[in-house]
Each structure stands twice: as structure tokens, then as C-alpha cells.
């Protein structure tokens, strides 16, 4: 896989991540779990999703053929 192909795939991965993150935020707000104050108050809600993102990007990175 070339770097250009990997960049296109990474964009798709990020778009999926954004959609899932928005869904988590909406659900947390509707359930009263959303913290409105502080910078890191809601990070725990996204921890699993962020870890999945890192794994996907690491796998993608390992598939790039350097030329």
C-alpha cells in the first residue's frame, strides 16, 4: 500500500471515528453522563473508541510500503 492509499484509508477511519464519537456524546448527554465543566471530564467515555482508532491506524501504518 502506498502512502497515498494509506492516507485515503486513514481519512475513512477518522470519519468513522468522528461519527462514533458523536453518537457516544449524544447518548451520554441523554443519559445525564456528560460533564459540562473541565477539559478532561468526558475522556473516559471515549477511551475504548480512541484505543480502537490507535490500533487501526497502527495496522494501517504497518501496511505502507516505503519506496
VOSE-459883 format. One record per atom (N, C-alpha, C, CB): atom name; residue number from 1; y, x, z; residue in one letter. Coordinates in steps of 0.001 Angstrom, whole numbers. Last residue first. Glycine has a CB too. Layout:
N
 atom  nr       v       u       w rest
   CA NUM       Y       X       Z    A
...
***
This chain:
67
 atom  nr       v       u       w rest
    N  67    3521    9087    -358    X
   CA  67    3417    9866   -1592    X
    C  67    4469   10925   -1639    X
   CB  67    3529    8976   -2808    X
    N  66    1549    7300    1960    X
   CA  66    2708    8184    1729    X
    C  66    2478    8997     468    X
   CB  66    2951    9128    2947    X
    N  65     581    4108    2207    X
   CA  65     175    5363    1574    X
    C  65    1423    6183    1293    X
   CB  65    -633    5104     260    X
    N  64     192    2093    4973    X
   CA  64    1136    2649    3997    X
    C  64     614    3986    3509    X
   CB  64    2557    2808    4611    X
    N  63   -1355    1203    7019    X
   CA  63   -1839     945    5664    X
    C  63    -940    1545    4590    X
   CB  63   -1963    -539    5442    X
    N  62     -34    1551    9357    X
   CA  62   -1173    2431    9109    X
    C  62   -1721    2280    7682    X
   CB  62   -2276    2146   10120    X
    N  61    1799    -538    9251    X
   CA  61    2278     837    9116    X
    C  61    1128    1792    8775    X
   CB  61    2974    1287   10410    X
    N  60     116   -2685    9830    X
   CA  60     776   -2597    8531    X
    C  60    1230   -1167    8262    X
   CB  60    1974   -3562    8465    X
    N  59    -507   -2111   12478    X
   CA  59   -1567   -2178   11468    X
    C  59    -986   -2012   10066    X
   CB  59   -2331   -3513   11572    X
    N  58    2074   -2337   13555    X
   CA  58    1373   -1058   13651    X
    C  58     241   -1002   12619    X
   CB  58     815    -847   15084    X
    N  57    2600   -5030   13089    X
   CA  57    3422   -4021   12424    X
    C  57    2768   -2640   12469    X
   CB  57    4804   -3963   13067    X
    N  56     648   -6213   14726    X
   CA  56     658   -6476   13286    X
    C  56    1449   -5407   12539    X
   CB  56    1247   -7863   12999    X
    N  55    1441   -5245   17261    X
   CA  55     120   -4935   16719    X
    C  55      82   -5120   15202    X
   CB  55    -942   -5816   17381    X
    N  54    3999   -6399   17525    X
   CA  54    3844   -4942   17528    X
    C  54    2510   -4523   16935    X
   CB  54    3973   -4398   18946    X
    N  53    3275   -9124   17544    X
   CA  53    4145   -8582   16498    X
    C  53    3974   -7072   16398    X
   CB  53    5620   -8937   16778    X
    N  52    1827   -9261   19909    X
   CA  52    1151   -9540   18641    X
    C  52    1950   -8973   17471    X
   CB  52     944  -11056   18459    X
    N  51    3910   -8764   21709    X
   CA  51    2794   -7823   21622    X
    C  51    2019   -8012   20325    X
   CB  51    1857   -7990   22821    X
    N  50    5477  -11049   21306    X
   CA  50    6022   -9734   20962    X
    C  50    4914   -8691   20837    X
   CB  50    7044   -9288   22014    X
    N  49    3731  -13005   22324    X
   CA  49    4151  -13058   20929    X
    C  49    4673  -11696   20470    X
   CB  49    5230  -14136   20735    X
    N  48    3621  -12216   25032    X
   CA  48    2407  -12236   24208    X
    C  48    2750  -12213   22718    X
   CB  48    1560  -13480   24534    X
    N  47    6420  -12470   25764    X
   CA  47    5670  -11220   25906    X
    C  47    4444  -11178   24990    X
   CB  47    5237  -11035   27356    X
    N  46    8036  -14667   25881    X
   CA  46    7779  -14098   24560    X
    C  46    6878  -12870   24599    X
   CB  46    9077  -13739   23905    X
    N  45    8421  -15292   28496    X
   CA  45    7938  -16354   27617    X
    C  45    7486  -15804   26257    X
   CB  45    9032  -17405   27417    X
    N  44    9604  -13091   29618    X
   CA  44    8192  -13339   29916    X
    C  44    7589  -14408   29009    X
   CB  44    8033  -13753   31368    X
    N  43   12297  -13324   28900    X
   CA  43   11429  -12376   28196    X
    C  43    9951  -12646   28425    X
   CB  43   11749  -10968   28626    X
    N  42   14174  -14820   30174    X
   CA  42   13156  -15540   29406    X
    C  42   12180  -14618   28676    X
   CB  42   13824  -16443   28407    X
    N  41   15960  -13119   31500    X
   CA  41   15340  -14213   32225    X
    C  41   14208  -14918   31500    X
   CB  41   16361  -15193   32563    X
    N  40   17505  -11019   30672    X
   CA  40   16055  -10892   30554    X
    C  40   15290  -12055   31170    X
   CB  40   15611   -9619   31194    X
    N  39   20185  -11713   31134    X
   CA  39   19774  -11228   29824    X
    C  39   18259  -11261   29625    X
   CB  39   20279   -9826   29624    X
    N  38   21415  -14692   32779    X
   CA  38   20762  -13381   32748    X
    C  38   20269  -13015   31359    X
   CB  38   19605  -13354   33718    X
    N  37   20756  -18229   32618    X
   CA  37   21534  -17074   33062    X
    C  37   20726  -15791   32977    X
   CB  37   22025  -17281   34486    X
    N  36   18935  -20164   31846    X
   CA  36   20181  -20043   31077    X
    C  36   21007  -18825   31472    X
   CB  36   21015  -21289   31253    X
    N  35   15533  -20289   31288    X
   CA  35   16550  -19789   32203    X
    C  35   17823  -19559   31400    X
   CB  35   16083  -18474   32921    X
    N  34   13243  -22858   30719    X
   CA  34   14213  -21960   30104    X
    C  34   15285  -21585   31119    X
   CB  34   14849  -22609   28856    X
    N  33   11619  -24824   31639    X
   CA  33   11251  -23449   31991    X
    C  33   12247  -22418   31464    X
   CB  33    9870  -23133   31456    X
    N  32   11747  -27494   30932    X
   CA  32   12585  -27021   32025    X
    C  32   12267  -25615   32485    X
   CB  32   12462  -27940   33172    X
    N  31   10488  -28339   28713    X
   CA  31    9694  -28355   29941    X
    C  31   10484  -27860   31157    X
   CB  31    8449  -27503   29759    X
    N  30   12356  -27906   26764    X
   CA  30   11946  -29287   27017    X
    C  30   11144  -29418   28309    X
   CB  30   11128  -29810   25849    X
    N  29   12509  -25116   26844    X
   CA  29   13676  -25920   27210    X
    C  29   13275  -27347   27544    X
   CB  29   14705  -25918   26078    X
    N  28    9953  -24444   25922    X
   CA  28   10378  -24032   27260    X
    C  28   11577  -24851   27730    X
   CB  28   10721  -22536   27275    X
    N  27   10043  -25494   23301    X
   CA  27    9079  -26010   24270    X
    C  27    9509  -25682   25700    X
   CB  27    7683  -25434   23991    X
    N  26   12071  -23885   22207    X
   CA  26   12225  -25342   22245    X
    C  26   11296  -25949   23293    X
   CB  26   11939  -25956   20857    X
    N  25   10868  -21333   22461    X
   CA  25   12139  -21640   23121    X
    C  25   12337  -23149   23261    X
   CB  25   13308  -21027   22338    X
    N  24    8629  -21597   20819    X
   CA  24    8449  -21306   22249    X
    C  24    9710  -21676   23015    X
   CB  24    8102  -19810   22472    X
    N  23    9910  -21968   18353    X
   CA  23    9040  -23019   18892    X
    C  23    8823  -22833   20392    X
   CB  23    7688  -23024   18160    X
    N  22   11178  -19502   18058    X
   CA  22   11992  -20711   18169    X
    C  22   11176  -21860   18759    X
   CB  22   12554  -21109   16793    X
    N  21    8905  -17895   17791    X
   CA  21    9820  -17675   18917    X
    C  21   10695  -18908   19150    X
   CB  21   10706  -16435   18661    X
    N  20    7867  -18788   15385    X
   CA  20    7096  -18984   16613    X
    C  20    7981  -18826   17850    X
   CB  20    5924  -17991   16673    X
    N  19    9954  -17958   13671    X
   CA  19    9577  -19361   13747    X
    C  19    8829  -19644   15055    X
   CB  19    8710  -19751   12535    X
    N  18    9888  -15175   14084    X
   CA  18   11102  -15934   14396    X
    C  18   10771  -17417   14568    X
   CB  18   12164  -15745   13286    X
    N  17    7330  -14577   13080    X
   CA  17    7658  -14300   14483    X
    C  17    8879  -15114   14926    X
   CB  17    7922  -12789   14687    X
    N  16    7657  -15192   10392    X
   CA  16    6684  -15946   11183    X
    C  16    6983  -15795   12683    X
   CB  16    5241  -15467   10867    X
    N  15    9496  -13201    9772    X
   CA  15    9865  -14605    9591    X
    C  15    8932  -15511   10391    X
   CB  15    9829  -14987    8096    X
    N  14    7974  -10893   10262    X
   CA  14    9150  -11188   11080    X
    C  14    9577  -12650   10963    X
   CB  14   10305  -10282   10678    X
    N  13    6072  -11161    8202    X
   CA  13    5636  -11116    9597    X
    C  13    6802  -11459   10519    X
   CB  13    5061   -9723    9949    X
    N  12    7697  -10980    5945    X
   CA  12    6939  -12199    6193    X
    C  12    6499  -12290    7655    X
   CB  12    5721  -12259    5271    X
    N  11    8580   -8332    6286    X
   CA  11    9559   -9432    6284    X
    C  11    8861  -10757    6567    X
   CB  11   10310   -9501    4927    X
    N  10    6202   -6966    5955    X
   CA  10    6861   -6940    7271    X
    C  10    7888   -8063    7372    X
   CB  10    7544   -5570    7518    X
    N   9    5794   -7356    3218    X
   CA   9    4855   -7954    4175    X
    C   9    5474   -8009    5575    X
   CB   9    3529   -7153    4207    X
    N   8    7905   -5831    2236    X
   CA   8    7825   -7262    1907    X
    C   8    6904   -7986    2899    X
   CB   8    7312   -7460     450    X
    N   7    7193   -3325    3253    X
   CA   7    8456   -3942    3663    X
    C   7    8455   -5436    3374    X
   CB   7    9634   -3272    2951    X
    N   6    4841   -2853    1859    X
   CA   6    4797   -2999    3319    X
    C   6    6068   -3664    3831    X
   CB   6    4608   -1628    3996    X
    N   5    5847   -2538    -697    X
   CA   5    4931   -3647    -417    X
    C   5    4874   -3925    1086    X
   CB   5    3516   -3332    -960    X
    N   4    7326    -176    -229    X
   CA   4    7998   -1392    -691    X
    C   4    7133   -2629    -420    X
   CB   4    8323   -1286   -2198    X
    N   3    5373    1665     440    X
   CA   3    6362    1302    1448    X
    C   3    7074       6    1058    X
   CB   3    7382    2438    1635    X
    N   2    2163     564    -864    X
   CA   2    3404    1335    -908    X
    C   2    4354     872     195    X
   CB   2    4080    1200   -2292    X
    N   1   -1177     858       0    X
   CA   1       0       0       0    X
    C   1    1233     899       0    X
   CB   1       2    -973    1233    X
***
